[in-house]
């Protein structure tokens, strides 16, 4: 390539990435064509990460929030999500058990908090909870809060029905997690027992009940760039407080066991995209990071401000001591319980109405 053309391409790349960063720093929606550029691979990876890192530092500094998962009930799920080792028909050799006791869950939570976790995520397999399941979770939250009253408790129980989100909120749950997982257009390719709309409905129920909405995605299931973009923008419309980014763990014995298509670069570009789309929202590096990012995990901390500590639902994660060392080596610090997760500046988004009905000024329409 002639020198002049190379220089033009570099300047164009700087303009696009700089524009993305400026737009995100201003908390304005990024354009789809610019977002596509992040995934396309035309720009140098380190330049993409650097642009995303500017946004991450502005809103979250050098803090990394640690979260831990407690799998309250494992396996035997009636849903057929193709990525899941707990799915109907799964032949994965995972642990299978019914509900763990509140005391056992509280003990696991206590150890995690002592290791630095700020949020405890209570997860149970199944389509959705029965009323007795909600009661079990209420007792578990009570047991955890008895020793750790300040810890955030996030609950993930599948599809919610009337009143269940209110009960969880009243019990002391801070958040509800329900991922959209993939784009609406291809949702039927990964699951036939419920729909994309069902997932949106549950997240809206949780939000309406006052629970902090947590919803993200799983990548590595054959999605196109358009699928990634569709999902990112669909999530943005739901305005979640935290967005977990999972990378497929291709469990043997599941329909996706042969999918090993992700590279560390692809993962980092997806994380950068999510940082631009969700500049001041908790972007959490979640399942599959060890498998797919490998030695580039520390680089991902320049984009994500939150990670899972320890093991996942049915697979083992990197040892907690290694995670904490990685965070320190990369120049970051663990966010403490006394610190709020979202930046103070987020409250600036609330602007009191001073025009339209009841005023002398025209409405903004």
URFEN-V229490 format. One record per pair of residues at least 6 apart in sequence whose C-alpha atoms are under 8 Angstrom apart, sorted by the first residue. I is the first residue (numbers start at 1). J is the second residue. D is the distance in Angstrom with one decimal. If there is no record, write none. Layout:
# URFEN-V229490
i->I j->J d->D
i->I j->J d->D
This chain:
# URFEN-V229490
i->13 j->43 d->6.2
i->16 j->34 d->6.7
i->17 j->47 d->7.8
i->17 j->48 d->6.8
i->17 j->51 d->6.1
i->18 j->51 d->6.7
i->20 j->30 d->6.5
i->20 j->34 d->7.1
i->20 j->35 d->7.9
i->20 j->51 d->7.8
i->20 j->276 d->6.8
i->21 j->51 d->5.8
i->21 j->52 d->6.6
i->21 j->54 d->7.0
i->21 j->55 d->6.3
i->21 j->276 d->6.9
i->23 j->29 d->7.0
i->23 j->30 d->6.3
i->24 j->30 d->6.9
i->24 j->55 d->6.7
i->24 j->276 d->5.4
i->24 j->277 d->7.1
i->24 j->278 d->7.7
i->24 j->279 d->5.5
i->25 j->55 d->5.9
i->25 j->58 d->7.4
i->25 j->279 d->6.8
i->27 j->279 d->6.6
i->27 j->280 d->7.6
i->29 j->277 d->6.8
i->30 j->276 d->7.2
i->30 j->277 d->6.5
i->32 j->229 d->7.4
i->35 j->229 d->7.5
i->35 j->273 d->6.4
i->36 j->225 d->7.1
i->36 j->226 d->7.9
i->36 j->229 d->7.3
i->37 j->43 d->7.7
i->38 j->48 d->6.9
i->38 j->269 d->6.2
i->38 j->270 d->7.9
i->38 j->272 d->7.4
i->38 j->273 d->6.3
i->39 j->225 d->6.7
i->39 j->266 d->7.4
i->39 j->269 d->5.6
i->39 j->270 d->6.6
i->39 j->273 d->7.4
i->40 j->225 d->7.8
i->45 j->265 d->7.1
i->45 j->269 d->7.4
i->48 j->269 d->7.3
i->48 j->272 d->6.9
i->49 j->268 d->7.4
i->49 j->269 d->7.6
i->49 j->272 d->6.2
i->49 j->299 d->7.9
i->49 j->302 d->7.1
i->49 j->303 d->6.9
i->50 j->302 d->7.9
i->52 j->272 d->5.4
i->52 j->273 d->7.9
i->52 j->275 d->6.1
i->52 j->276 d->6.5
i->52 j->302 d->7.5
i->52 j->303 d->5.9
i->53 j->302 d->5.1
i->53 j->303 d->5.4
i->55 j->275 d->7.3
i->55 j->276 d->7.4
i->55 j->279 d->6.1
i->56 j->275 d->7.1
i->56 j->279 d->6.8
i->56 j->280 d->7.7
i->56 j->302 d->6.9
i->56 j->303 d->5.9
i->56 j->304 d->7.3
i->56 j->305 d->7.1
i->59 j->279 d->7.4
i->59 j->280 d->5.6
i->59 j->342 d->7.9
i->59 j->343 d->5.7
i->59 j->345 d->7.8
i->60 j->280 d->7.7
i->60 j->305 d->6.8
i->60 j->342 d->7.6
i->60 j->343 d->6.6
i->62 j->331 d->7.4
i->62 j->332 d->4.8
i->62 j->333 d->6.1
i->63 j->305 d->6.6
i->63 j->332 d->5.9
i->63 j->333 d->5.1
i->63 j->334 d->5.7
i->63 j->335 d->5.3
i->64 j->301 d->7.8
i->64 j->305 d->4.9
i->64 j->306 d->5.1
i->64 j->307 d->7.3
i->64 j->327 d->7.6
i->64 j->332 d->6.7
i->64 j->333 d->6.0
i->64 j->334 d->4.9
i->64 j->335 d->5.5
i->65 j->117 d->7.3
i->65 j->118 d->6.7
i->65 j->305 d->6.3
i->65 j->306 d->4.4
i->65 j->307 d->6.4
i->65 j->334 d->6.0
i->65 j->335 d->5.0
i->65 j->336 d->7.8
i->65 j->341 d->7.5
i->66 j->116 d->6.4
i->66 j->117 d->4.6
i->66 j->118 d->5.7
i->66 j->119 d->6.8
i->66 j->306 d->5.9
i->66 j->307 d->5.4
i->66 j->308 d->5.8
i->66 j->309 d->5.9
i->66 j->334 d->7.1
i->66 j->335 d->7.3
i->67 j->117 d->5.0
i->67 j->118 d->5.9
i->67 j->119 d->4.7
i->67 j->120 d->5.9
i->67 j->121 d->7.2
i->67 j->306 d->7.5
i->67 j->307 d->6.2
i->67 j->308 d->4.7
i->67 j->309 d->5.6
i->68 j->109 d->7.9
i->68 j->112 d->6.7
i->68 j->117 d->6.3
i->68 j->119 d->6.4
i->68 j->120 d->5.1
i->68 j->121 d->6.0
i->68 j->308 d->5.4
i->68 j->309 d->5.2
i->68 j->310 d->6.5
i->68 j->311 d->7.6
i->69 j->120 d->6.0
i->69 j->121 d->4.7
i->69 j->122 d->6.2
i->69 j->123 d->7.1
i->69 j->308 d->7.5
i->69 j->309 d->8.0
i->69 j->310 d->7.9
i->69 j->311 d->7.1
i->69 j->312 d->6.1
i->69 j->313 d->6.9
i->70 j->105 d->6.9
i->70 j->108 d->7.4
i->70 j->109 d->7.7
i->70 j->120 d->7.2
i->70 j->121 d->6.0
i->70 j->122 d->5.1
i->70 j->123 d->6.2
i->70 j->313 d->7.4
i->71 j->122 d->6.3
i->71 j->123 d->5.0
i->71 j->124 d->5.9
i->71 j->313 d->5.6
i->72 j->98 d->7.5
i->72 j->99 d->5.3
i->72 j->100 d->5.4
i->72 j->105 d->7.5
i->72 j->122 d->6.5
i->72 j->123 d->5.7
i->72 j->124 d->5.2
i->73 j->96 d->7.6
i->73 j->97 d->5.9
i->73 j->98 d->4.9
i->73 j->99 d->4.7
i->73 j->100 d->6.7
i->73 j->123 d->7.3
i->73 j->124 d->4.7
i->73 j->125 d->5.9
i->74 j->86 d->7.0
i->74 j->95 d->6.5
i->74 j->96 d->4.9
i->74 j->97 d->5.3
i->74 j->98 d->6.6
i->74 j->124 d->6.6
i->74 j->125 d->5.9
i->74 j->313 d->7.7
i->74 j->314 d->7.6
i->75 j->85 d->7.6
i->75 j->86 d->4.3
i->75 j->87 d->7.2
i->75 j->94 d->7.4
i->75 j->95 d->7.0
i->75 j->96 d->4.9
i->75 j->97 d->6.9
i->75 j->125 d->6.3
i->76 j->86 d->6.1
i->76 j->87 d->6.9
i->76 j->88 d->6.8
i->76 j->96 d->7.2
i->76 j->125 d->7.3
i->76 j->126 d->7.5
i->77 j->86 d->5.8
i->77 j->87 d->5.3
i->77 j->88 d->5.6
i->77 j->125 d->5.6
i->77 j->126 d->4.7
i->77 j->127 d->7.0
i->78 j->87 d->6.6
i->78 j->88 d->5.0
i->78 j->126 d->6.3
i->78 j->127 d->6.5
i->79 j->87 d->5.7
i->79 j->88 d->5.6
i->79 j->126 d->7.0
i->79 j->127 d->6.1
i->79 j->191 d->7.7
i->79 j->193 d->5.7
i->79 j->194 d->7.7
i->80 j->87 d->5.0
i->80 j->88 d->5.0
i->80 j->89 d->7.5
i->80 j->191 d->5.7
i->80 j->192 d->6.6
i->80 j->193 d->6.2
i->81 j->87 d->6.0
i->81 j->88 d->8.0
i->81 j->190 d->5.6
i->81 j->191 d->4.6
i->81 j->192 d->7.5
i->81 j->193 d->7.9
i->82 j->190 d->5.1
i->82 j->191 d->6.2
i->82 j->254 d->6.5
i->82 j->255 d->5.5
i->82 j->256 d->6.3
i->83 j->190 d->7.2
i->83 j->221 d->7.8
i->83 j->248 d->7.0
i->83 j->249 d->7.6
i->83 j->250 d->7.1
i->83 j->251 d->7.8
i->83 j->254 d->6.8
i->83 j->255 d->7.0
i->83 j->256 d->5.9
i->84 j->90 d->7.9
i->84 j->251 d->7.8
i->84 j->254 d->7.0
i->85 j->91 d->7.7
i->85 j->92 d->5.7
i->85 j->94 d->7.2
i->85 j->251 d->6.2
i->85 j->253 d->7.5
i->85 j->254 d->6.3
i->85 j->314 d->7.3
i->86 j->92 d->7.8
i->86 j->94 d->7.7
i->86 j->125 d->7.2
i->90 j->253 d->5.7
i->90 j->254 d->5.5
i->91 j->252 d->7.4
i->91 j->253 d->4.3
i->91 j->254 d->6.6
i->92 j->251 d->6.4
i->92 j->252 d->5.7
i->92 j->253 d->4.5
i->92 j->254 d->6.6
i->93 j->253 d->7.9
i->94 j->314 d->6.1
i->95 j->314 d->6.9
i->101 j->140 d->7.4
i->102 j->136 d->7.7
i->102 j->137 d->8.0
i->102 j->139 d->6.2
i->102 j->140 d->4.2
i->102 j->141 d->7.7
i->102 j->143 d->5.9
i->102 j->144 d->7.7
i->103 j->140 d->7.3
i->103 j->143 d->6.3
i->103 j->144 d->7.9
i->105 j->140 d->6.8
i->105 j->143 d->8.0
i->105 j->144 d->7.3
i->106 j->140 d->7.1
i->106 j->143 d->5.7
i->106 j->144 d->4.5
i->106 j->147 d->7.9
i->107 j->144 d->7.9
i->109 j->120 d->6.5
i->109 j->144 d->6.7
i->110 j->144 d->7.5
i->110 j->147 d->7.5
i->110 j->148 d->7.1
i->112 j->120 d->8.0
i->113 j->151 d->7.7
i->115 j->320 d->7.5
i->116 j->334 d->7.1
i->116 j->336 d->7.3
i->117 j->309 d->7.1
i->118 j->151 d->5.7
i->118 j->152 d->6.3
i->118 j->335 d->7.6
i->118 j->336 d->6.8
i->118 j->337 d->5.5
i->119 j->151 d->5.9
i->119 j->152 d->4.5
i->119 j->153 d->5.8
i->119 j->154 d->7.0
i->120 j->151 d->7.1
i->120 j->152 d->6.1
i->120 j->153 d->5.0
i->120 j->154 d->6.1
i->121 j->153 d->5.9
i->121 j->154 d->4.6
i->121 j->155 d->5.7
i->121 j->156 d->7.2
i->122 j->153 d->7.2
i->122 j->154 d->6.1
i->122 j->155 d->4.8
i->122 j->156 d->6.0
i->123 j->155 d->6.1
i->123 j->156 d->4.7
i->123 j->157 d->5.8
i->123 j->313 d->7.9
i->124 j->156 d->6.6
i->124 j->157 d->5.3
i->124 j->158 d->7.8
i->125 j->157 d->6.7
i->125 j->158 d->7.4
i->126 j->157 d->7.0
i->126 j->158 d->6.4
i->127 j->157 d->7.7
i->127 j->158 d->5.4
i->127 j->159 d->6.1
i->128 j->157 d->5.7
i->128 j->158 d->4.4
i->128 j->159 d->4.5
i->128 j->160 d->6.0
i->129 j->157 d->6.0
i->129 j->158 d->7.0
i->129 j->159 d->7.4
i->129 j->160 d->7.0
i->131 j->164 d->7.9
i->134 j->164 d->7.2
i->134 j->167 d->7.7
i->134 j->168 d->7.3
i->137 j->168 d->7.9
i->138 j->168 d->6.7
i->138 j->171 d->5.5
i->141 j->153 d->7.4
i->141 j->171 d->6.8
i->141 j->172 d->6.7
i->141 j->173 d->7.1
i->142 j->171 d->7.3
i->142 j->172 d->7.7
i->145 j->151 d->7.3
i->150 j->337 d->7.0
i->151 j->337 d->6.9
i->152 j->173 d->7.3
i->152 j->174 d->5.7
i->152 j->175 d->7.8
i->153 j->172 d->7.5
i->153 j->173 d->5.1
i->153 j->174 d->5.3
i->153 j->175 d->6.5
i->154 j->173 d->6.0
i->154 j->174 d->5.7
i->154 j->175 d->4.4
i->154 j->176 d->5.4
i->154 j->177 d->6.7
i->155 j->173 d->6.9
i->155 j->175 d->6.3
i->155 j->176 d->4.9
i->155 j->177 d->6.1
i->156 j->176 d->5.9
i->156 j->177 d->5.0
i->156 j->178 d->6.3
i->158 j->178 d->6.7
i->159 j->198 d->7.2
i->159 j->199 d->6.8
i->159 j->202 d->5.6
i->160 j->202 d->5.4
i->160 j->205 d->7.4
i->161 j->202 d->7.8
i->165 j->205 d->6.7
i->165 j->206 d->5.3
i->165 j->209 d->5.8
i->165 j->211 d->7.5
i->166 j->206 d->7.8
i->166 j->209 d->5.2
i->166 j->210 d->7.8
i->169 j->209 d->6.9
i->169 j->210 d->6.9
i->169 j->211 d->6.2
i->173 j->211 d->7.3
i->174 j->211 d->5.7
i->174 j->212 d->6.1
i->175 j->211 d->4.7
i->175 j->212 d->4.2
i->175 j->213 d->5.9
i->175 j->214 d->6.7
i->176 j->203 d->7.6
i->176 j->206 d->6.3
i->176 j->211 d->6.0
i->176 j->212 d->6.2
i->176 j->213 d->5.6
i->176 j->214 d->5.9
i->177 j->203 d->7.7
i->177 j->213 d->6.4
i->177 j->214 d->4.4
i->177 j->215 d->5.7
i->178 j->199 d->6.8
i->178 j->202 d->7.4
i->178 j->203 d->6.3
i->178 j->214 d->6.4
i->178 j->215 d->5.2
i->178 j->216 d->7.5
i->179 j->199 d->7.3
i->179 j->214 d->7.4
i->179 j->215 d->4.3
i->179 j->216 d->4.6
i->179 j->217 d->5.8
i->179 j->244 d->7.9
i->180 j->196 d->6.7
i->180 j->199 d->6.2
i->180 j->200 d->7.2
i->180 j->215 d->6.4
i->180 j->216 d->6.0
i->180 j->217 d->5.9
i->180 j->231 d->7.7
i->180 j->235 d->7.7
i->181 j->216 d->6.2
i->181 j->217 d->3.8
i->181 j->218 d->4.9
i->181 j->219 d->7.8
i->181 j->231 d->7.9
i->182 j->217 d->6.0
i->182 j->218 d->6.5
i->182 j->219 d->7.6
i->182 j->223 d->7.7
i->182 j->227 d->7.1
i->182 j->228 d->7.5
i->182 j->231 d->6.0
i->183 j->227 d->5.3
i->183 j->228 d->7.0
i->183 j->230 d->5.8
i->183 j->231 d->4.6
i->184 j->196 d->5.7
i->184 j->230 d->7.8
i->184 j->231 d->7.3
i->185 j->227 d->7.7
i->186 j->227 d->7.8
i->187 j->195 d->7.0
i->187 j->196 d->6.2
i->188 j->195 d->7.2
i->203 j->213 d->6.5
i->203 j->214 d->7.9
i->203 j->215 d->7.7
i->204 j->238 d->7.8
i->206 j->212 d->7.5
i->206 j->213 d->6.7
i->207 j->213 d->5.7
i->212 j->240 d->7.4
i->212 j->241 d->6.2
i->213 j->239 d->7.8
i->213 j->240 d->4.9
i->213 j->241 d->5.6
i->213 j->242 d->6.8
i->214 j->240 d->5.5
i->214 j->241 d->6.0
i->214 j->242 d->4.8
i->214 j->243 d->5.8
i->214 j->244 d->7.5
i->215 j->235 d->7.3
i->215 j->240 d->6.3
i->215 j->242 d->6.6
i->215 j->243 d->5.2
i->215 j->244 d->6.4
i->216 j->235 d->7.2
i->216 j->242 d->7.8
i->216 j->243 d->4.6
i->216 j->244 d->4.6
i->216 j->245 d->5.7
i->216 j->246 d->7.7
i->217 j->231 d->7.8
i->217 j->243 d->7.8
i->217 j->244 d->6.5
i->217 j->245 d->5.4
i->217 j->246 d->5.9
i->218 j->245 d->6.3
i->218 j->246 d->4.5
i->218 j->247 d->5.4
i->218 j->248 d->6.0
i->219 j->245 d->7.8
i->219 j->246 d->6.3
i->219 j->247 d->4.9
i->219 j->248 d->5.8
i->220 j->247 d->6.0
i->220 j->248 d->5.3
i->220 j->259 d->7.1
i->220 j->260 d->7.3
i->220 j->261 d->6.2
i->220 j->262 d->5.7
i->221 j->248 d->6.8
i->221 j->256 d->7.3
i->221 j->259 d->6.8
i->222 j->259 d->7.9
i->222 j->261 d->7.8
i->228 j->270 d->8.0
i->232 j->274 d->6.9
i->232 j->277 d->7.1
i->233 j->277 d->7.6
i->236 j->277 d->7.1
i->236 j->278 d->7.2
i->240 j->281 d->7.6
i->241 j->281 d->5.5
i->241 j->282 d->6.3
i->242 j->281 d->5.8
i->242 j->282 d->4.4
i->242 j->283 d->5.9
i->242 j->284 d->7.1
i->243 j->281 d->7.3
i->243 j->282 d->6.1
i->243 j->283 d->4.9
i->243 j->284 d->5.9
i->244 j->283 d->6.0
i->244 j->284 d->4.4
i->244 j->285 d->6.1
i->244 j->286 d->5.8
i->245 j->271 d->7.4
i->245 j->283 d->7.1
i->245 j->284 d->5.9
i->245 j->285 d->5.4
i->245 j->286 d->5.5
i->245 j->287 d->7.6
i->246 j->285 d->6.8
i->246 j->286 d->4.8
i->246 j->287 d->4.7
i->246 j->288 d->6.2
i->246 j->289 d->7.4
i->247 j->267 d->7.6
i->247 j->286 d->7.4
i->247 j->287 d->5.9
i->247 j->288 d->4.7
i->247 j->289 d->6.4
i->247 j->292 d->7.2
i->248 j->287 d->7.3
i->248 j->288 d->5.9
i->249 j->287 d->7.3
i->249 j->288 d->5.5
i->249 j->291 d->7.7
i->250 j->256 d->5.6
i->250 j->257 d->4.3
i->250 j->258 d->6.5
i->250 j->259 d->6.1
i->250 j->260 d->7.2
i->251 j->257 d->5.1
i->252 j->258 d->7.9
i->262 j->292 d->6.4
i->263 j->292 d->6.1
i->263 j->293 d->7.1
i->264 j->292 d->5.7
i->264 j->293 d->4.4
i->264 j->294 d->7.1
i->264 j->296 d->6.7
i->265 j->293 d->7.9
i->267 j->292 d->7.4
i->267 j->293 d->6.8
i->268 j->293 d->7.9
i->268 j->300 d->6.3
i->271 j->300 d->7.4
i->271 j->303 d->6.3
i->271 j->304 d->6.9
i->272 j->303 d->6.0
i->274 j->283 d->7.3
i->275 j->283 d->6.9
i->275 j->303 d->6.3
i->275 j->304 d->7.2
i->280 j->342 d->7.1
i->280 j->343 d->6.9
i->280 j->346 d->6.9
i->281 j->342 d->6.8
i->282 j->304 d->7.5
i->282 j->305 d->6.3
i->282 j->306 d->6.6
i->282 j->341 d->7.5
i->282 j->342 d->7.0
i->283 j->303 d->7.9
i->283 j->304 d->5.1
i->283 j->305 d->5.9
i->283 j->306 d->6.1
i->284 j->304 d->5.7
i->284 j->305 d->6.3
i->284 j->306 d->4.4
i->284 j->307 d->5.1
i->284 j->308 d->7.5
i->285 j->300 d->7.9
i->285 j->304 d->6.0
i->285 j->305 d->7.9
i->285 j->306 d->6.1
i->285 j->307 d->4.6
i->285 j->308 d->6.8
i->286 j->307 d->5.9
i->286 j->308 d->5.7
i->287 j->308 d->7.7
i->287 j->312 d->6.7
i->289 j->297 d->7.1
i->290 j->297 d->7.2
i->290 j->317 d->7.2
i->290 j->318 d->6.8
i->298 j->326 d->6.5
i->298 j->327 d->7.2
i->298 j->330 d->6.0
i->299 j->330 d->8.0
i->301 j->327 d->7.7
i->301 j->330 d->7.9
i->309 j->317 d->7.6
i->309 j->318 d->7.8
i->309 j->319 d->7.9
i->309 j->320 d->5.8
i->309 j->323 d->7.1
i->310 j->316 d->7.2
i->310 j->317 d->5.2
i->310 j->318 d->6.1
i->310 j->319 d->5.8
i->310 j->320 d->5.3
i->311 j->317 d->4.3
i->311 j->318 d->7.2
i->324 j->334 d->7.8
i->327 j->333 d->6.5
i->327 j->334 d->7.5
i->335 j->341 d->8.0
i->354 j->361 d->7.8
i->355 j->361 d->4.9
i->355 j->362 d->6.0
i->355 j->363 d->5.6
i->355 j->364 d->7.4
i->356 j->362 d->5.0
i->356 j->363 d->3.8
i->356 j->364 d->7.1
i->357 j->363 d->7.1
